[in-house]
Amino acid sequence: MRKDFRIIMPLIAMLLLTVLLSGCSNSNFNDISPSENSLHKPSTDSLTADESSSLNIYYKVYSDTVKDVDGTLLVKFRFTYPYIDNPNNHEGIAVINNYYQTQLEQFIKTVVPEGKKAALELKKAAENNGFDFHNLYYEREASICYNGNHLLSVLNIGYEYTGGAHPTNYWSSETFDVKTGRMLSLSDIFGLSKEEVLEKVYETVISQIESTTEEDYYYFENYEENVKNHYSENDFILGSNGIIFYYQLYTIAPYVAGIPTFELPYDKAGDLAIQILPLESNELEREIYLQAGRLIEANKDVFYNIFGLAMLPLELPENISGEQSLFPVKDNRFITFSDLDNYIRGIYVKSEADALMNSGRYVDKGGRLHGDINKDGSMGYYVDWNNYRFEVNEISENSATIKIYVIDDSPAGREEKIIEINMLKENDQWLLEKMFY
């Protein structure tokens, strides 16, 4: 059975990469289908003055959590993608929105059922062979790297765990002419043939590798050969100050190095076929959006499974005496009270974390986390968190406001609900001000 899963898990990983592969930092390493060579330039049709500025973009999220009949968490899915506000029904924007909607539909059609199947089979193998089962997950986050001058460049950051020593991280990306919705290739941008473009990429990357200082050098010895053999022509993004080429994990450097990136500044890129103007850095905004997306999902877990609608599963005996209320928690993530405490303090500011952890729902007993069934409660709740969208406003170095749009499908009627929650930076970490629902 173990041997079978060495085959099954890579196949699932390859499927996900096939569906989702279709970076934004100047640093060399980061842990986080285009047109043919027609040399076509973006449309010259003008938008109005207001529409010439950066686009108003929300992030839409599809998420799902699958449990086995015995309550075991099997697999988590999360797919985040940009949605451009389009009040005037511009055709180019509609094309881009439709592109990402199609990607979501493909994810739901292929990755979700295959992920569920793989998780069930891996759990069965774990039971039969006596090793621990850890839930699988498939996630993709979107990050806007360039938004201006009628160009949009989007980085998709994928994470997946399908069993094995560690998760897999991969990038994919798209760059669009916003006026037409057309996806741009490097050949479109440079006005060169595919072969000429690749030579420019190789020259840029090899030059930067050779100038890397010894303490920052992680590349494989045969880096020059790897640079040429493992670059995909779609693996680029537009950054604020230059075109960024990236390589996937393991291709030119070991896993610990992350995803290598190499930036070619616009002012050193030569005469481009498409005018690309430098923009003010959006690193802070990108970081906050990524953190907001993760915190929203973490809050869902806390509200649904820990401190809201339900509590963590407990080891309950067949017969419970009237005075007995504390029972050990049955969750591999939280063996001790400190495990849960650290998790909660990685989501909420100190005041909220203190309130939750001091509520008495969970206590330390003999070095083991226990839950009090007298503190368990229930409530009517009808919000659909499988599909929602969010934006972040009032961004500063230490605070931001998340605005989340969800559907409340209560017996009284189906309506959109808007949730606003503050995100604060405390001890150099972005955290939520309150648990929300």
C-alpha positions as CSV (number, residue, x, y, z in Angstrom):
1,M,0.0,0.0,0.0
2,R,2.8,2.4,0.8
3,K,4.3,1.8,-2.6
4,D,1.0,2.6,-4.3
5,F,0.8,5.9,-2.6
6,R,4.2,7.0,-3.7
7,I,2.7,6.7,-7.2
8,I,-0.8,8.2,-6.5
9,M,0.3,11.3,-4.6
10,P,2.7,12.6,-7.4
11,L,-0.1,12.0,-9.9
12,I,-2.5,14.2,-7.9
13,A,0.2,16.8,-7.6
14,M,0.8,16.8,-11.3
15,L,-2.9,17.1,-12.0
16,L,-3.1,20.2,-9.8
17,L,-0.1,21.8,-11.5
18,T,-1.7,21.1,-14.9
19,V,-4.9,22.8,-13.9
20,L,-3.4,25.8,-12.2
21,L,-0.2,26.5,-14.0
22,S,-1.9,27.9,-17.2
23,G,6.5,36.2,-8.3
24,C,6.6,39.9,-7.2
25,S,9.7,40.5,-5.2
26,N,13.1,41.9,-6.1
27,S,14.9,39.4,-3.9
28,N,16.5,36.3,-5.5
29,F,14.5,33.8,-3.4
30,N,10.9,33.9,-2.2
31,D,8.7,31.5,-0.3
32,I,5.7,32.3,-1.8
33,S,-2.1,30.4,-22.3
34,P,-0.4,33.4,-23.6
35,S,-0.8,34.5,-27.2
36,E,1.5,33.2,-29.9
37,N,4.3,35.5,-31.2
38,S,2.1,37.9,-33.1
39,L,3.9,41.0,-31.8
40,H,0.5,42.5,-31.2
41,K,0.4,45.7,-29.2
42,P,-2.3,46.6,-26.7
43,S,-5.4,48.4,-28.0
44,T,-5.0,52.1,-28.5
45,D,-8.7,52.8,-27.7
46,S,-8.8,55.2,-24.8
47,L,-10.7,54.7,-21.5
48,T,-11.9,57.7,-19.7
49,A,-9.6,59.6,-17.4
50,D,-10.9,58.0,-14.3
51,E,-10.7,54.5,-15.8
52,S,-7.0,55.1,-16.8
53,S,-6.0,54.8,-13.1
54,S,-5.5,51.4,-11.4
55,L,-8.4,49.0,-11.5
56,N,-10.7,48.4,-8.5
57,I,-10.1,44.7,-7.7
58,Y,-11.8,42.4,-5.2
59,Y,-10.6,39.0,-4.3
60,K,-13.1,36.2,-4.7
61,V,-12.7,33.0,-2.7
62,Y,-13.9,29.5,-3.1
63,S,-13.2,27.3,-0.1
64,D,-14.4,23.8,1.0
65,T,-13.5,21.5,3.9
66,V,-14.2,17.8,3.5
67,K,-14.5,15.4,6.5
68,D,-14.9,11.7,6.6
69,V,-18.0,10.1,8.1
70,D,-16.1,9.6,11.4
71,G,-15.4,13.3,11.6
72,T,-11.8,13.2,10.5
73,L,-10.6,16.2,8.5
74,L,-9.7,14.8,5.1
75,V,-8.8,17.7,2.8
76,K,-9.1,21.5,2.5
77,F,-9.5,23.5,-0.7
78,R,-9.1,27.2,-1.2
79,F,-9.0,29.0,-4.5
80,T,-8.6,32.8,-4.5
81,Y,-8.8,34.9,-7.7
82,P,-9.1,38.5,-8.7
83,Y,-12.4,40.0,-9.7
84,I,-12.3,43.4,-11.4
85,D,-15.1,45.8,-10.7
86,N,-16.7,46.5,-14.1
87,P,-19.6,49.0,-13.7
88,N,-19.4,50.2,-17.3
89,N,-19.2,46.7,-18.8
90,H,-15.8,47.1,-20.6
91,E,-15.2,44.1,-22.8
92,G,-11.5,43.7,-21.9
93,I,-12.3,43.6,-18.2
94,A,-15.2,41.1,-18.8
95,V,-12.7,38.8,-20.7
96,I,-10.3,38.9,-17.8
97,N,-13.0,38.2,-15.2
98,N,-14.3,35.3,-17.4
99,Y,-10.8,33.9,-17.6
100,Y,-10.5,33.5,-13.8
101,Q,-14.1,32.2,-13.5
102,T,-13.2,29.5,-15.9
103,Q,-10.1,28.6,-13.9
104,L,-12.3,28.3,-10.8
105,E,-14.7,26.0,-12.6
106,Q,-11.8,23.8,-13.8
107,F,-10.5,23.6,-10.2
108,I,-13.9,22.5,-8.9
109,K,-14.3,20.0,-11.7
110,T,-10.9,18.3,-11.5
111,V,-8.9,19.1,-8.4
112,V,-11.7,18.9,-5.9
113,P,-12.9,15.4,-6.7
114,E,-9.4,14.0,-7.2
115,G,-8.3,15.6,-3.9
116,K,-11.2,14.0,-2.1
117,K,-10.4,10.6,-3.6
118,A,-6.7,10.9,-2.8
119,A,-7.4,11.9,0.9
120,L,-9.8,9.0,1.4
121,E,-7.3,6.5,0.0
122,L,-4.4,8.0,2.0
123,K,-6.4,7.8,5.2
124,K,-7.2,4.1,4.5
125,A,-3.6,3.4,3.8
126,A,-2.6,5.1,7.1
127,E,-5.0,3.0,9.0
128,N,-3.9,-0.2,7.3
129,N,-0.2,0.5,7.7
130,G,0.0,2.1,11.1
131,F,1.2,5.6,10.2
132,D,-0.4,9.0,11.1
133,F,-2.8,10.6,8.6
134,H,-2.5,14.3,8.0
135,N,-5.1,16.1,6.1
136,L,-4.3,17.1,2.5
137,Y,-4.8,20.7,1.2
138,Y,-4.9,22.4,-2.1
139,E,-4.7,26.2,-2.1
140,R,-4.1,29.1,-4.5
141,E,-3.7,32.7,-3.6
142,A,-3.7,35.6,-6.0
143,S,-1.5,38.7,-5.7
144,I,-1.6,41.8,-7.9
145,C,1.9,42.7,-9.0
146,Y,1.2,45.4,-11.5
147,N,-2.0,47.4,-11.8
148,G,-1.8,50.5,-14.0
149,N,-1.3,52.0,-17.5
150,H,-3.9,49.6,-18.9
151,L,-1.9,46.6,-17.8
152,L,-2.6,44.0,-15.1
153,S,-0.1,41.4,-13.9
154,V,-1.3,38.7,-11.5
155,L,0.8,36.2,-9.5
156,N,-0.9,33.0,-8.4
157,I,0.8,31.3,-5.4
158,G,-0.1,27.7,-5.1
159,Y,0.4,25.5,-2.0
160,E,-0.5,21.8,-1.8
161,Y,0.1,19.0,0.5
162,T,-0.6,15.5,-0.9
163,G,1.4,13.5,1.6
164,G,5.2,13.4,2.0
165,A,7.9,15.2,3.8
166,H,6.7,18.8,3.1
167,P,4.2,20.8,1.1
168,T,4.8,22.0,-2.4
169,N,4.8,25.6,-3.4
170,Y,4.6,26.8,-7.0
171,W,3.9,30.0,-8.9
172,S,1.9,30.7,-12.1
173,S,1.1,34.1,-13.6
174,E,-0.8,36.1,-16.2
175,T,-0.3,39.6,-17.7
176,F,-3.2,41.2,-19.5
177,D,-3.8,44.1,-21.8
178,V,-6.8,45.5,-19.9
179,K,-8.3,47.2,-22.9
180,T,-8.8,44.0,-24.8
181,G,-8.5,41.4,-22.1
182,R,-5.7,39.7,-24.2
183,M,-3.0,37.8,-22.3
184,L,0.4,39.0,-23.2
185,S,3.5,36.9,-23.8
186,L,7.2,38.0,-23.3
187,S,7.3,38.2,-27.1
188,D,4.5,40.7,-27.1
189,I,6.3,42.8,-24.5
190,F,9.8,42.7,-26.0
191,G,8.7,42.7,-29.7
192,L,11.0,39.7,-30.3
193,S,10.7,36.1,-31.4
194,K,10.3,33.4,-28.8
195,E,13.9,32.3,-29.3
196,E,15.3,35.9,-28.9
197,V,13.2,36.5,-25.8
198,L,14.5,33.3,-24.2
199,E,18.1,34.3,-24.9
200,K,17.4,37.6,-23.1
201,V,16.0,35.8,-20.1
202,Y,18.9,33.4,-19.9
203,E,21.4,36.2,-20.2
204,T,19.7,38.2,-17.4
205,V,19.4,35.2,-15.1
206,I,22.9,33.8,-15.6
207,S,24.5,37.3,-15.1
208,Q,22.7,37.8,-11.8
209,I,23.6,34.3,-10.6
210,E,27.2,34.9,-11.3
211,S,27.2,38.2,-9.4
212,T,25.6,36.6,-6.4
213,T,27.6,36.8,-3.2
214,E,28.9,33.6,-1.6
215,E,26.7,33.8,1.5
216,D,23.6,34.1,-0.7
217,Y,24.6,31.4,-3.2
218,Y,22.3,28.4,-3.3
219,Y,22.3,27.4,-6.9
220,F,23.1,23.9,-8.3
221,E,26.5,23.5,-9.8
222,N,25.2,23.1,-13.3
223,Y,23.1,26.3,-13.0
224,E,23.8,27.4,-16.6
225,E,22.4,24.3,-18.1
226,N,19.4,24.3,-15.6
227,V,18.6,27.9,-16.4
228,K,18.1,27.1,-20.0
229,N,16.4,23.7,-19.6
230,H,13.9,24.6,-16.9
231,Y,12.5,28.0,-17.8
232,S,8.9,28.2,-18.9
233,E,8.2,31.2,-21.1
234,N,5.1,32.0,-19.2
235,D,6.9,32.3,-15.9
236,F,7.2,36.1,-15.6
237,I,5.3,39.0,-14.0
238,L,5.5,42.7,-14.3
239,G,6.7,44.3,-11.0
240,S,6.7,47.9,-10.0
241,N,10.1,48.6,-11.5
242,G,10.9,45.7,-13.8
243,I,10.0,42.4,-15.5
244,I,10.5,39.5,-13.1
245,F,11.4,36.1,-14.3
246,Y,11.0,33.1,-11.9
247,Y,11.9,29.5,-11.7
248,Q,9.9,26.7,-9.9
249,L,11.2,24.8,-6.9
250,Y,14.1,22.4,-7.4
251,T,14.8,23.5,-11.0
252,I,17.9,25.6,-10.4
253,A,18.3,25.5,-6.6
254,P,17.3,23.3,-3.7
255,Y,13.9,23.4,-2.0
256,V,15.2,25.4,1.0
257,A,16.0,28.3,-1.4
258,G,12.4,28.8,-2.3
259,I,11.4,30.2,-5.7
260,P,14.3,32.1,-7.4
261,T,13.4,35.4,-9.0
262,F,15.4,37.7,-11.3
263,E,14.3,41.3,-12.1
264,L,15.2,43.1,-15.3
265,P,14.5,46.8,-14.6
266,Y,12.4,48.6,-17.2
267,D,15.1,51.2,-17.8
268,K,17.5,48.4,-18.7
269,A,15.2,46.2,-20.8
270,G,15.8,48.1,-24.0
271,D,13.1,49.3,-26.4
272,L,10.0,47.4,-25.5
273,A,7.1,46.9,-27.9
274,I,4.7,47.9,-25.1
275,Q,5.3,50.9,-22.9
276,I,5.5,49.9,-19.3
277,L,5.9,52.7,-16.8
278,P,7.3,52.1,-13.3
279,L,4.7,52.3,-10.5
280,E,5.0,53.1,-6.8
281,S,5.8,49.9,-4.9
282,N,2.7,48.0,-3.7
283,E,4.6,45.6,-1.5
284,L,2.7,46.6,1.7
285,E,-0.7,46.3,0.0
286,R,0.2,42.8,-1.4
287,E,1.4,41.6,2.0
288,I,-1.7,42.8,3.7
289,Y,-4.0,41.2,1.1
290,L,-2.3,37.9,1.5
291,Q,-2.4,38.1,5.3
292,A,-6.0,39.1,5.2
293,G,-7.0,36.1,3.1
294,R,-5.2,33.7,5.5
295,L,-6.7,35.3,8.6
296,I,-10.2,35.1,7.2
297,E,-9.8,31.4,6.7
298,A,-8.3,31.0,10.1
299,N,-11.2,32.9,11.7
300,K,-13.6,30.5,9.9
301,D,-11.8,27.6,11.5
302,V,-12.0,29.2,15.0
303,F,-15.7,30.1,14.7
304,Y,-16.9,26.9,13.1
305,N,-14.8,24.4,15.0
306,I,-13.3,25.8,18.2
307,F,-15.0,28.8,19.9
308,G,-18.2,29.4,17.9
309,L,-20.7,27.0,16.4
310,A,-18.9,23.9,17.8
311,M,-15.9,22.9,19.9
312,L,-13.0,20.6,19.2
313,P,-13.9,16.9,19.1
314,L,-13.6,15.3,22.5
315,E,-12.8,11.8,23.7
316,L,-16.1,11.0,25.3
317,P,-16.9,7.8,27.2
318,E,-20.0,5.7,26.5
319,N,-21.5,6.8,29.8
320,I,-21.0,10.3,31.2
321,S,-21.7,10.9,34.9
322,G,-23.7,14.0,35.8
323,E,-20.7,15.8,37.4
324,Q,-18.2,15.0,34.7
325,S,-17.7,17.8,32.1
326,L,-14.0,17.9,31.2
327,F,-12.8,15.5,28.5
328,P,-9.5,15.3,26.4
329,V,-9.5,17.0,23.0
330,K,-9.2,14.7,20.1
331,D,-7.3,16.8,17.5
332,N,-3.7,16.2,16.4
333,R,-3.1,19.9,16.2
334,F,-3.8,20.6,19.8
335,I,-2.4,18.1,22.3
336,T,-1.7,20.6,25.0
337,F,-3.3,23.9,26.1
338,S,-0.2,25.7,24.8
339,D,-0.8,24.3,21.3
340,L,-4.2,25.9,21.1
341,D,-3.0,29.1,22.8
342,N,-0.3,29.5,20.3
343,Y,-2.7,28.9,17.4
344,I,-5.2,31.5,18.7
345,R,-2.5,34.1,19.4
346,G,-1.4,33.7,15.8
347,I,-4.8,34.9,14.6
348,Y,-6.1,37.5,17.1
349,V,-4.6,40.5,19.0
350,K,-3.7,39.9,22.6
351,S,-6.9,41.2,24.1
352,E,-9.1,39.0,22.0
353,A,-6.9,35.9,22.4
354,D,-6.9,36.4,26.2
355,A,-10.7,36.6,26.2
356,L,-11.1,33.4,24.1
357,M,-8.5,31.4,26.0
358,N,-9.8,32.5,29.4
359,S,-13.4,31.7,28.5
360,G,-13.2,28.3,30.3
361,R,-14.2,26.3,27.2
362,Y,-10.7,24.7,27.2
363,V,-8.4,24.0,30.1
364,D,-5.1,22.3,30.9
365,K,-5.5,19.1,32.8
366,G,-2.5,16.9,33.5
367,G,-0.6,18.4,30.7
368,R,-3.3,17.6,28.2
369,L,-5.9,19.9,26.5
370,H,-9.4,19.3,27.8
371,G,-12.7,20.7,26.7
372,D,-15.7,21.5,28.9
373,I,-18.9,20.2,27.4
374,N,-20.9,22.6,29.6
375,K,-19.4,25.4,27.6
376,D,-20.5,24.0,24.2
377,G,-23.4,25.8,22.6
378,S,-25.2,26.1,19.3
379,M,-26.9,28.9,17.3
380,G,-28.7,29.3,14.0
381,Y,-26.1,30.4,11.4
382,Y,-26.8,30.5,7.7
383,V,-23.8,32.4,6.1
384,D,-22.2,30.7,3.1
385,W,-18.5,30.8,3.6
386,N,-17.8,28.5,0.6
387,N,-18.0,31.5,-1.7
388,Y,-17.2,35.1,-0.7
389,R,-15.2,38.1,-1.8
390,F,-13.2,40.6,0.1
391,E,-11.2,43.9,-0.2
392,V,-8.9,45.7,2.2
393,N,-9.2,49.5,2.8
394,E,-7.6,52.2,5.0
395,I,-4.2,50.5,4.6
396,S,-1.4,51.8,6.8
397,E,1.8,50.4,8.2
398,N,0.1,49.1,11.3
399,S,-3.6,48.7,10.5
400,A,-6.1,48.0,7.8
401,T,-9.9,47.3,7.4
402,I,-11.1,44.1,5.8
403,K,-14.5,44.3,4.1
404,I,-16.0,40.9,3.4
405,Y,-19.1,40.2,1.3
406,V,-21.0,37.0,2.1
407,I,-24.4,35.6,1.4
408,D,-26.7,35.1,4.4
409,D,-29.2,32.4,3.4
410,S,-31.4,32.5,6.5
411,P,-35.1,31.3,6.6
412,A,-36.0,35.0,6.5
413,G,-34.5,35.3,3.0
414,R,-31.3,35.3,1.0
415,E,-29.3,38.5,1.2
416,E,-25.8,39.9,1.0
417,K,-24.1,40.6,4.3
418,I,-21.1,42.9,4.7
419,I,-18.6,42.2,7.5
420,E,-16.0,44.7,8.4
421,I,-13.1,43.8,10.7
422,N,-9.9,45.6,11.7
423,M,-6.5,44.0,11.1
424,L,-3.8,45.3,13.3
425,K,0.0,44.8,13.4
426,E,1.0,43.6,16.9
427,N,4.6,42.6,17.7
428,D,5.4,42.7,13.9
429,Q,2.5,40.3,13.1
430,W,-0.8,41.0,11.3
431,L,-3.7,39.9,13.5
432,L,-7.5,40.3,13.7
433,E,-9.0,42.6,16.3
434,K,-11.9,40.3,17.0
435,M,-13.4,36.9,16.1
436,F,-16.1,37.6,13.6
437,Y,-19.0,35.7,12.0
